[in-house]
Amino acid sequence: MVCTSLRQWLAVLEARGVLKHVQREVDLHFELAAVGKKADGRYALQFEKIRGASIPVVTGIAGTRELLGLALGVPREQIVEHFARAQANPGDCLLVEAGAAPVKEKIIHNVDLGSLPIPVHHEKDGGPYITAGVLVAKDPLTGVRNLSIHRLQVLSPNRLGILILPRHLSHFFRATEEEGRPLEVAIAIGLDPLLLLASQAITPPGYDEYTIAGALYGQPLELVKGETVDLEVPAQAEIVLEGRLLPAVREVEGPFGEYPKYYGPASPKPVIELTAMTSRRDPIYQTIVPATMEHLLLGAIPREGGLLQLIKNTVPNTCGVHLTPGGTCRYDAVIAIDKQNEGEAKNAIFAAFSSSQEIKHVVVVDRDVDIFNPHEVEWAIATRCQAGRDVFIVERALGNKLDPSSDNGLSDKMGIDATVPLDAEPGRFERIRIPGEERIKLEDYLG
């Protein structure tokens, strides 16, 4: 069964013994994040008792590829291709009345963020941060919706500081700010993994990521009109914050512990002024502990799906793409190809660089190499690559400002061709094997 709400997904995790309920009281300052990090990749957690708060908090609901495969209804090996198909074949959305939308059970116009259990995650964070909120906005020129996730710092009871990287939202905000107008936004909190994944898709301008969620569900995504903004929000969300990105207003936001496992520095950032909060009658708050596998994978899989589509346009015999955890699931990519012609590996590398400014290092391997196994990838580099022939560097291309080694976002890129030359003498690169090894179970031979 495909889950279309956080609650449905939590029930699945509970049935599988993956969701654990924390009955001990925890502090929102560091303790909740520390416990969540300890469970990273092992369990999802629901904190039932939060000091100074009455709303439970969940985290770690999508901490492994196996869990995301379960949510998508496909084996781990098929996740990326499945997501790419959904992105290429968008689904539908269905607008429902407020009475049919659980997120409309409570409506508050005098927003007080202090009523929500928003954690402080890392030692030097500038304050409490919303980390699992999907922001909805519309292109002011076309009216097409866009989804994205941003770090959102609580500045006051009804104001949030926001980091906006140079993507779709930044273009929307620049257009309205130049006209002296605010940009309407909504922030949905408490969502199922499929909608979270859809929000992270790498799409061209004019693509509504809600439709990816509809394709992944295999049924229309239910949306409902906002109360104070001309936006549609997920009807099954736990909480929705409505507001406006204010023109010509900047306040200091940060530092914040980011996915590269360093702090993003403090600086003046745009500000969201909140105008309403709607929620379920007894909402569940959702947080993502930054730099955990949940954080990395929710960003990696949609990027891998987009990369696979784009690289296949250049190298049709591309077999798979993996953004590695050691590369923060953003900066390092491994691509497998069924090599037919010399030069295809380099074309795949260039396609990867051009499709994502975040990617710094790309390794291309043959299809016999398991791209999810770092030992296999390193073995391919060690035995099939000569640096003078197979490694090249592009200096000072646009990268990611959150990469601390970059020069304000300018970054060198490196490509490595670790594929076997097509003119290699027969047998030179033949992998050793023991016949029947794959059928052997060691426990059958141990007393």
SULPE-V25736 format. One line per field, one symbol per residue. psi: psi as a letter, one per 20 degrees, with the letter a starting at -180 (. if undefined). Layout:
psi->???
This chain:
psi->pppjqggghhhghghjjhpppoippqphnggghgghhhjpigqqqoohoppjqjpqpqrkiliqhgghhghikqqhijgghgghghhimqarqpprqhijohijhppphnpoiiiqmoqogrgjqiaqppikpopprqoihhjpqqqrpqpopohrhkppqppormbghhgghgghhhjkqqppqqoppmrrhghgghijqoqrqjpoihhgghhhhjqpppqqqrgjqmqpqphjqgqppqapopqkppqpqrrporhjkrpprqrprrpppqiqpqrrgnqpqpqooqjrhggghhhgghggggggghhhhgnhkphqppoqhhkkkghpqpppqnphqqihghhhghhgghhoihphpppprriipoiiohggghggghijppghhjpqpoqlrpcpiioiirnlipqqqpppokqpphjqqpihkppqqopihiipohhiip.
